[in-house]
Amino acid sequence: MISQTPQAPYYAVIFTSIRTAGDDGYGDMAAEMGKLAAGQEGYLGVESARNEIGITVSYWTSLEAIKNWKAVSRHRLAQQYGQQKWYQSYKVRICLVERDYEF
């Protein structure tokens, strides 16, 4: 599903990852993080795809909203587990969306 974001500008957080083998609780935590993020102030939506690499893009109203989401204790725990057992590697990019259009 494509997120219905508001008129630009807004922010995108692009999380690109390579997973380790197995689930080891990943699916449950990912579902929980999706619900938790959706309840955060400034959250606009998310899009995700996984094949050889995973790409998740979340949309936010401000840098402050992104900073606040990063600091949520349960999210911090998920980040810790990700580094310890779920990801071989990952990269986070934070971008200002200046323009968008759709078909």
Secondary structure, DSSP 8 states (H G I E B T S, - for coil): ------SS-EEEEEEEEEE-SS-TTHHHHHHHHHHHHHTSTTEEEEEEEESSSEEEEEEES-HHHHHHHHH-HHHHHHHHHIIIIIEEEEEEEEEEE------
